Amino acid sequence: MDTSTFAGLTTDQVARERKTSGSNALVTRRTQSATKTFLMEFKNPLVIVLSGAALIALVTGATVSGVLIIAIVLVSSVLDFAISYKSQKAAQLLASRVSPKAMVVRDGVSVMISHAEIVPGDIVMLSAGSVIPADGKIVATETLFINESALTGESLPVQKNIDDEVYMGSGVVSGQGVLQVVATGYKTKYAHIAALLTEKERPSEFEQGIRKFSLLLTRVIIILVICIFLINAYLKHDLITSLLFSLALAVGLTPDLLPVIIAVNLSRASLRMAKKGVIVKKLSAIENFGSMDILCTDKTGTLTEDKIVLVKYIDANNTTSDEVLLSAYVSSVFKGAAKTPLDEAIISREAFPIETYSKVHEIPFDFERKRDTMIVAREGLKPLLISKGAPEAVLAVCESSVDSDTKSMQLFHDLSQEGYRVIAVATRTFDTEQTTYTVDDEHDLTFLGFIAFIDPPKKNIKHILEEMSARHIEVKVITGDHQLVAEHIAREVGLPSKGTLDGVDIETMQDDDLAIQVEQHTIFSRVTPVQKNRIIRALQSQKHTVGYMGDGINDAPALRSADVGISVDNALDVAKESADIVLTTNDLEHLIQGVKEGRKTFGNTQKYISMAVSSNFGNMISMTGASLVLPYLPMLPAQILLNNLLYESAQIALIADHVDETVLNRPSPWNIAALKKFMIVFGLLSSAFDFVVFFVLYHLFGLGEAGFQTAWFIQSLFSQVFAVFFIRTTHAVWKTRRPHRLVISAAFLTTAVAWWIALSQFGHYFGFTPIPAFVIATVVGISIAYFVSIEVVKVFYFHQTRPHKHIKKGWVETAR
């Protein structure tokens, strides 16, 4: 194609246009400096609670504990910042590597520049594989086919002629063209999508869960601390000691290492996923994978291969016909103009021996005729005219009868309803060879049949969908395609459908009505980018944790709104930037791996939380009860902080723990109500055995203050550390996966350190004193009875709270 007539803009013109129009870029995710990112770590409610706990420890005189808590907060915040910032930089590097460029004419010379540098008036050269960098009109073309699926969701390419408009984000499938840019950046047709992308991001399901948990913890701490302080102040008549004791208990109830456990858990998971070609841009998305119960996906390029494949060649009786395929094959092979994707699909379907054929003349496709025609010579046979194109256009030049035309058009409509792109094929045999051939020869053709094409499903998509279903994740299709096409693809990939909701209907719905309808439908067709966003928000309003997988401009708002935004290797930049996770390989099996990693990470995090809150809550109840009957404190403030520090340190090993298969098979959403119930039931169970210990130590053994505190410190630490082996799973301990060796080692090492501190001369600094061996044996025996009781209570507790298939899962499932 001759492009020498296009001089393009001059350097001065480009400079003036850039001042007016700005950069040709759509900012999708607000970035912030490293300093601000780090400071934002301290807005976390849990970090605020821990900082308060550190201040309390320092006020009570427990300087070592206070400093350690501050160190924990700083280390966890730095770790979380470093991991998040590193992932962000990795994603930016990934985007820069695939940043698209375009060939433009500047000062009469062709130069390659970044899409962001393009300005209105630029002349852009287009060829197969090019991405349309801005809105504009075609000023020259040679069989130019544009794929607009990234914008509209339509999977099949559209041919563009001179003066036709094209839009940013479309892709050139075949042919060549010249684009004159009309609008860039936020002035493009789809700039309203960019406006959606600059909205403040909704906190993810995991982030909301952390906030709710922190608020629950804060309320419990305030109520118990006030009660314990008032009780001890009234009974002991010592305001200072009572205040120090109650504040130390507040520190004891706080799960100090939760930020560390979350950060390390997520970093380990992100590193494992990175080795499999998955870039995690937002770490909390890993946890959200675990609680995701709905995955919404675009159709083109995600469920399908985003390429055209010939699947049927049939005659008017809907019977497979080799004659139809052969005629189309000959026409496509001899085509002189640039071959369309449909031609390429025909040629690749089957290679026929056509040595006896030779090209005589070609009448190219045009938009008025909507067909192309090839005249070929055949050895020993008369010349043959082959015409193929839009069914209505081809049938219009065929020999016709009412019955045959009706039958053929009905077959065409049936194929279209099944989601196929259809072209018709017809022929005419000439009695003698002519010197010239024109469009006037396109008459009295014999209709041969139809050729049907489709964008085929990805090879492993059926397996992926089956795996999603097995792991209790419902898949919904949100597409810009026609309802019939979307439903056909759903059948092809084996996706069960509860029904289809069209964008026209969605447009008139109020949000409350839409929230009901999204539950009752599987496919959403002919939807706009704004409607995609509304669908995601409607599902979230129904307490679902929603993932969204897409690769086009029209997917970007939904990717941002979803709890987990997932993009793929061949996605447009705007989609990659909007996503939380980018699959750098096209193997969607990594989706399943991400789900497993998320559920494992979330499950181990919840093990720690459930253990910490139930155990610490039980200790506070025990402390309160002991204060009512003992003439002295059951533990000194320093002893409480030491107990808490050792116990919390042992629990960090849970990040490496194994999880049961049932954890990987079900979503794991936050359920604060279930957590509260778990805390109360197992916390009170722990307190019940503490009261037994109190009775034995004080009434039977008659221990004094230091002896009592030493014995209960030993029993309390031992029972808390080893109770994790029973509470870490909802199954019987002999039916679950064996704990990781780090968990086992941490339990024994922590117990050994605690007992050494309490029973050695070093314990004097904490107010401990040596106690007889029979006292140690007794408290260990009571602890073993406590472990047995946990198993018994588990049977009744999880039998009543275990959700059935139709009930949304909660905390109790993920305690496994």
N, C-alpha and C positions, 0 to 999 in steps of 0.2 A: 504494500500500500504506500503510495507516494505521500510523504509528509513534509516535503521540502517547502511547501507553501506556507507553513506555520512558523512565524518568527517568534511568537511568544512575547512575554513581557520583558521590558528592559530592567536593569538593576535599580534604576531610580523609581520606576513604577512599582516594583516589588516592595521597596522601602516605604513608599507612600501607602500602599495597600495594607502593609503589616501594621502601620501605626493606626489605621482605621479599624481593621478587622481582628487584629491580635493573632494569637497562635491558633493553628488548626488542630486543637486537642480538646478532648473531653475529659476533665478531671473527674475521676470516679471515686477515689478514696482519699479523704483529707489526710495529709501527712503532717507530722509535727516534729520538732527538733528532738534530738536525743535527750536533752536536759528535761524538756517538758514531758516526754514519754516516761522518763525515770520518776519524776515527781508525781505523775499520775498513779504510780504504784501505791502511793500512800493514801489515796482516796478509797482504797478497798476497805469496806467496813470491818473486815476481820483484822486487817492490819491496825486499824484504829483501836479495836478492842484489845489486841495484844500490846499495843503501845501503852494503853491505860493500865494493863496488867503489869507491865514493866515498871511503870511509875508507882503502882501500889507496892510492888516488891521492894523498890528502893525506899519508899516511905516507911515500910515495916522493918527496915534494917537488913533485909535479905539482899545485900548489895550484889553478891555473886549471882544469885538467881535473876535479879533485875538486869544486870549486865548481860547475862546469857540470853534472856528473852529479847533484849534489844539487839543482840548479835544475830539471833535467829530471824528477827524481822528484817534486819538489814541484808543478811545473806540471802534470804528467800526473795526479797524484793530485787536485789541485784541479779540473782539467778533468773528470776522471771523476766526482768528487763532484758538481760543479755540474750536469753533464748528468743524472746519475741522480736527484739531488734535484729538479731542475726537472721531470723526467718524472713523478716520484712526486707532486709537487704538482699537475701537470696532470691526472693520473689521479684524484686526490682531488677536484679541482674538478669533473671530469666526473661523478664519483659523486654529489657534492653537488647537481648540477643535476638529476639524475634520482632523487634520494632520494624515495621514495614517501611519501605522506601518506594518512591515512584520516579519514573522517567518524565521530566518536564522539559519544555523548551524555554530557555532564558537567553535573551540577547541573540536569538537565532541559533543557539547551540543546545544540543540535548545534554542534560545533566541529571544525575541521580541524587535526589534529596529526600530527607525525611518527610513523612506525611505532615508533621507539625509545622513545617516551613512553607507549605503550600498556601497561596493567597488567592482571592477571587481574581479571575482573569487569566490565571495560569492555564497553559496548554499541557495536558497530560497524555502521554502515549499509553495505550492500553493493549495488553496482549494476554493470552491464556495464563492464568495464575495471578493476574494483578488483582489487587483490592482497590475498589473505588475509594479514593482518599477524601472526597468531598462531594457536595451536591453540584450537579452541572448538567449540561446537555451535550449530546453526541454531535460532533461537527463533521466527522468522517467515520466510515465503517466498512468493514469487510466481513460479512457473516458473523457479527458480534453477538454472542450469547452471554447473558448476565444471570448469575445465580443470586436471587434476592432473599434466599431462605434466612439469612442472618437478620433480616429486617421483618419479613412477612411470615416466615415459617413455611412458605411454599417450597417444596423440595425440587421442583423441576425448573430448569433455566428458561429465561425469556429472551427472545431475540429483540435486539434494539436496532432502530433505524436512525437516520439523520434527524436531528431535532428532538429525538426522544430524551426524556429526563432520566437520569440515574442518580442514585443516592449513596451517601457515605456508608461504607460497611458492606456493600454488595461485592460480589467477586466475578471476575471474568472467567467463564468456563472454556470458551473457544472463540476463535476469530481474533480480529484486531479492530481497534477504534481509536479515535482521538476525542478527548474530553475537554471541553472548556468549562473551567470551574466558575460557578455562580455564587455559591455560599460555602463558608467554612465554619468550623467550630460550633459555637452556640447558635449560629444562624442557620444551621442545616435543618432539614425537615425533622430529623429525629433528635433535635436539641432538647425537647421536653423530657427525653429519657435522661439526659445529663442532669436536668434539674432534679429529677427523682433521686439521682445518685448522690447529690450533694446534701440530701436530707440527713439529719442526725441518725446514726445507726441505732436500731433497737437492741437493747441488751439481749444477749443470747440466753437460751433456756438455762444453761449452766451458770452464767453470770447472775441471772435472777435467783437461781437456787442458792448460790453462795450468799447473796444479800439477805434472803429470807432466813437462812440458817443463822447468819450473824445477828439478825434482829431477835430471833428466838433465843439465842444464847445470851444476848444482852439482857433481855427481859428476865430470864431465869436467874442470871447472876444477881441482878438488882434486887429481885424479890427475896432470894435466899440469903444474900448478904445482910440485908436489912433485918430479916427475921432472926438470923443467927446472932447478929450484933445485939439486938434488943434482948433476946433470951439470956445471953451470957452477961450482958451488962446488968440485968435485973438480978440474976442468980449469983453471979460472982462479985458484983459490986466493984468491978475493976474496968473502967471505961477504956483505958489505953490497951490493956491486954485483950479485951474483947474486940476492940477495933482491929488490932493487928491480926488476931485470929480469924475474924470474918473476912478481912481483906486477903489474907493468905489463901483462904478457901476459894475466893473469887479467882485468884490466879490458878488454883488447882482445877477449877472447872473449865478453864479456857484451853482448847486444843492448840497449844503453842505451835506445834510443828505442821499444822495444816497447810500454810502457804508453802513450806518447803516440800511437803509430800506432793502437793498439787503441781508445783513447778518441776520437780524431778520426774514425777510421773509423766507429765506432758512432754518434757524434753526427751525422755527415753523413748516414748512412743513416736515422737516426730523424727528422731534419728532412725528408728526402725523403718518408718514409712518412707523416709528419704532414700534409703537403700533400694526401695522397690519402685522408685520413680515417682514418688508423691511428695510435692512441695507443700508443706503446711505453712500458710501465711499467718494464720490466726490460731494460736495454740488452743484456745478454749473450744475451737471447732472439733478437736479430737474427742473431748468429753461429750460434746453434742452428738457426735456419731453414736455414742453409746445410748443416748436417750432418744435418738431419731426413730419415730414410728411411722412417718410418711416421707416418701421420696417422690418429689415432683420432677418431671423431666420434660425437656423439649423433645420433639420427635426426630427432626432432621439432624444428622450428625451425632446423635447420642444413641437413640434406638436403632437408627438406620445408618448405612454406610455413606450417605450423601453422594451417591453416584447412581447413574441410570443403568439398569440391566434389563435386557429383553427376556421376557418370561413366557410369552404366548405368541404363536403365529397360527391363526385359524381362518377357515373360510367362512362363508355366510351361514353355514350350518353349525358353526361352533365346533368344527373338527380340525384337529391339527393338520396343517397343510404345508408340505415342503415347498410347493410351488410358490406360495406366498413369501416364504423366507428367502428362497432363491432369487425371486424377482427383486425384493428389497435389497438383498446382498449385492446383486449386480449393479443396481442403481447407486448404492453407497460407495462401492469400490471405485467406480469410474467417475465419481463426483469430482469435478475440478475445483470448485470453490471450497473454502475451508469446511471441513466436515463438522457437523454438529455432534453433540453428545449422543443423539439418537442414532446417527450414522455409525459412530464408533461402537455403540452397543450392538448394532446389527452385525457389523463386521466381526466383532469379537465373539459373537454367539456360535458361529460355525463357519469353517472355511470350505467353500464349494470349489470344485475344479471348473474354472471358467475360461480355460485357454481358447475355447472356440468362440468366445465373445470378444467383440471389439467396440470401442466407443465411436459413435458416429456424430452425435450432437447432444448438447445439454441446454436445457431451458431452466435457469436458476430459480430458486424460490423467491417469491416476493409476497408482500403482505396483502396485496389485492387478491391474488390467486390462492394463496395459502397452500401451495404445493410446489414440488420440484419435479422435473420431468427429464428422463434420460432416454435417448434413442441409441440402441445398440444393434450391431450386425451379428448374425450367428452363422457359423459355417454350415452351408447346406440348407439354411432356413431363411425365411423372409425377415426383414428388419422388424425390430420390436420396440415399441414405445412403452416405457414404464413410468408411471406417475405415482407419487406417494406424498401424503400430507394430511391436513385436517380432514377427518371423515366427511363432513358436510361438503367440503370443497371438492374432494375427489368424487364422491357420489354424484355431485352436480354435473360432471362431464361423462358419466357412465350411461350405457344403455340402461333404460329404467323401465320399471313397471311399478304400479302402486304396491303390490304385494311384496316384491323383492326389496324395494326401498324401505318399506315399513319394517320388514324383517331385519334388514341390515342396521337401520337406525336403532331398533330396539336392542340388538346385540351390542351396539356401540354404547348405548346408555347403561346396559347391564354391566359392561366392563368398567365404565367410568364409576359406577356406584360401588364397584369392588375396589376402587382406589387405583386403577390403572391409568397411565397416560397412553392414549390410543392414537395410532395413525392408520390410514387406509391405504391399500395398494391396489392399483388397477393397471391393465395393459391394453395395448392395441397392436395388432399385427398389420403391417403395410403390405399391400399386394406387390408393389415394386419399390425399389430404392428411390428416394427423392434427392434432389440436389440441395434443397433447403428444408428446414423444419422450424415452425413457429408455434406460438400458443394457439393458433387457429387449428392446429392438428390435434389439440386436446379435446376430442369429442368422440362419442360412441365407443368409449372404453369399456372393457369387460372387467367388472368388479371381481377381484380375487379374494379379498378378505382383510383382516386386521392384524396388526402387530401391536402387542401390549407391552408396556414397560413399567417398571416400578423401581423405586429407591429401596433396595433390599435391606432387611434387618442385619445388624451386626452379627458376626458369626457366633459369638458366645453369649448373645443377649438373652436367649432363652434360659441358659444356665444361670445367668446373673439374676434374672427375675425369679427363677425357682428358688435360688439361694436367699433372695430378699424375703420371699414369702415364708420360707422355712425359719427365717430369723424374725418373723413377725413385723415386717416392714411393708406397708401398703404402698404400691407404686401408682401414681397418677400421671397422666399425660396432659401437658399444657402446650398447645401448638397453635400456630397461625394458619395451619392447613384446614382444608374443608373437612367437615364431619365424616363423610364417607371414607376419605383417604385415611384419616386418623383411626377410624374404627377398623379399617382393613389392616393397617399396620399392627394394631393391638391384637387382632386375631392371628396375624403372622408370627408375632413374637410370643404368643401364648399368654397374653395378659388378660385375665378375667376382668370384664367390665360391668360396672353397676349402672352404666348409662352415660350419655353424652350431654353436656351443657354447652350451648353455643354462645359466642361473644355477644351476639345481638341481644340475647336474653339477659346476659350478665349486665349489660349496659343499663338496663332499666331497673335492676334490683337494688334495694337498699342493703346496707352492710349486714343487718341482722338476718335478712332473708338469704343473702349469699352464704352466710356462716352455716345455715342449715343445708343449703343445696350442695356445698362443697363436700359434705359428708356423704351425700347420697349419689354422687357421680364420680366416675373414674376418668373420663376424657373431657377435656375442655378445648373446644375447637374455635377457630376464627377469633382468637383473643388478641387484644392489643397489649403492648408492654405495660400500660397502666393497669389493665385487667389482670395480667399475670401477677402483678404486685398485690392487687386486691385479693386474689385467690390465696396467695401465701399468707397474707395477714388474716384472712377469714379462717384458715385452718389453724393458725396460731391462737386465734381467739377461742377455739374449741379445745384448747389445752393440748394441742399436738406439738411435738418437736419436729420441725419441717426441714428437710434437705431439698435443695434444688440443683439440678444439673443442666447446664446450658452452655452454649458456645457463641452466641450472636449478640449483636447490639440490643436486640429486643429482649434478651434474657438478663441484661445487666441489672435492672432494678430488682428483679426477683432474686437474683443471686445475692444482692446486698441485703434484702429483707429476710431471707431464709436464715434459720439457725445455723445451717451448714450450706454454704455456697460452693458448688463443685464445678470446675471447668475442665476442659480436656485439652490435649496437646495441640490440636489444630484450631483452637478457638481464636476469635478476634481479641486484640489486646484489651479492649474495653471490658470484655467478659472475664479475661484472666485477672485483670486488676480488681474487678468487683468480687471475685471469688475468694473464699477462705482457703480453699484447697485446689491445687492444680495438678492434674494427672499428666505427667510428662510423657507417658507412654499411652498408647490407645487401648491398652488392656483394661477393660472395666472390672476385671477380677480384683483390681486394687481397691475398688469401692468396698467390696466385701472385707478385704483386709483392714481397711480403715474402720469399718463398723466393728470388727473384732477388737482392734486396738482401742477404740473408744470405749467399748463395753468393759474390756479388761481394766483399762485405766480408771474408769468411773467406779467399777466394782471395788477395786483396791482402795480407792479414795474413801468410798463409803464404809468399807471395813474399818478403817481408822476412825472415821467420824462416829459410827455406831458404837464402837468399843469405847472411845474417849468420852462421849457424852453420857452413856449409860453407866460406865464405871465411875466417872467423876461425879455425876448426879447422885449415885448411890452413896459415895463417900460423904457428900455434903449432908445428905439425909442422916447418915450414921453419926456425923459430927454433931448435928443438931440434937439428935436423940441422946447422945452421950453427954452433951452439955447439960441435959436436964437431970441426969442421975449421978454423974461423977463429980467428985469434989475438985477435980482438976481437969485440965484440957486433955482430950484423948491423944492429941498430937500437938507439938509446938509449931508455930508458924514456919520456922526453918525446916522442921522435919516434913511438913506438908509440901513445901517447895522442892525439897530434895526428892521426895517420893514422886512428885509430878515430873520433875526433870528426868529422872531415871526411866520412869514408865514411858514418857513421850519419846525418849531416845530409842527405846526398844521398838516402838511402833513404826519407826521410819523404814524398817526392813519390809514392811507390808507392800511397799511399792514394787518389790520383786516377786510377790507371792503369786502362786498359781490360782486360777479361778475355775470354778466348775463349768462344765459345758452349758448348763442351764443359764448361766450368766451371759454367755455369748449368744444364746438363742433368743433372748427377749430384750426389748428396750428397757432402759433404766432411767426413767425420769425422776426428778426430785419430787419428794412427797414429804413436806414438812410435818403434816399431821401424823403420818406413819412414823416418822422419825421421833416425834414427841411421844407417841405411844410406846415405841421401842425403848426409848430412854426411861420412861416411867416403869414399864414392866420389868425390864432387866436391871434397872437401877434399884428398884425396891427389892428384887430378889437378892441382889448383892448386899443391900442393907440388912436384910433379914439374917444373913449369916454373920454380918458384922456384929449384930446385937448378940448372937450366940457367943461370938468371940469375947465380947465385952463381959458377958455374964461369967464365962469360964475364967477369964483373966482376973476379974475384980472380986467375984464372990467365991469361986472355988479355989483359985490359986492365991488370992489375996495379995496380988502384986501392988507395989507402990507406984508412984507417978512415973518415974524413969523406966521401971521394968515394964509397966503397962504400955507406955508409949513405944518402947523398943519392940515388944512382942507384936503389937498391932501394926507397926511399921513393916515388920517382916512379913506378917500374914497378908497385909493389904497389898504390898508390892508383888508378892508371889501370886496371889489370886488374880490380880489385874493382868499381869504379864502372861500367865498361862491360860487365862480365860479366853484369850484371842483364838486359841486352837479350837474352841467350841463355838464361839460366836461368829467366826469368820465364814461359816457356811450354814445354810438352812437344813442341810442334810445331816444324817448321823455321821459322827466323825470317822467311822470305819467305812462309810460309803462315799466319802468325798475325796478329792485329789489331795495327796499328801502336801503339807505346807512346804514352801520353798526352804532350802537349807539355811538361807540367811535369816528367815523368820525363827526357825528352831534355834540357831546359834545365838541370835539376839536375845531370846527369852532366857536361855541358860546363862549367858554372859551377864545380862543385866541383874538377874537374881543373885548371882555370885558376888557381883560388885556391891549390891545393896546389903547383902548379909555381911560381907566383910566390913563395910563401913559401920554397920549397926553393932556388930559384935566385937570389933577390934578396939584398940585404944583410941583410934582416930574418931570413933563414934562419940567420944566425950565432948568434942566441939559442937555436936548437934544435940547434946542432951541425952544420948543413949547410954545404956549400961548393960553389961553382960547378963544373960538370963540362962536358966538351966536348960539342958537338952530336952527334958520331957515337955517343957513349955513349947519349944520349937516344934517337936513332933506333934503335939496336940493341935497347934494352929495349922500345921501342914495337913493334918488329917481332916480338920474342918474345911480347909480349902478344897481338898479332894471331894468331899461331900458336896461342896458348892458346885464343882464342875459337873458332877453327876446330875445335880438338880437343873443345871442349865440344859442338859440334854433332854430331860423330862419336860421342862417348860417349853422348849423349842417345838416338841411334837404337837402340843396343843396350840401354841401361839401361831406357828406358821401354817398349821392346818386350817385355822379360822381366817387368817389374813392372806393366805395364798390366793391370788386372783385366778378366776377362771378365764377361759380363752376370750370371752367377750368383754371382760372387764379390763380397763386400762391399768397397766402395771404400775407399781410404786416402789417405795423404798424397800419393803420387805423382800422383794424378789432380788434386789441387788445386794442385800446383806450376804448373799452367797459368795 
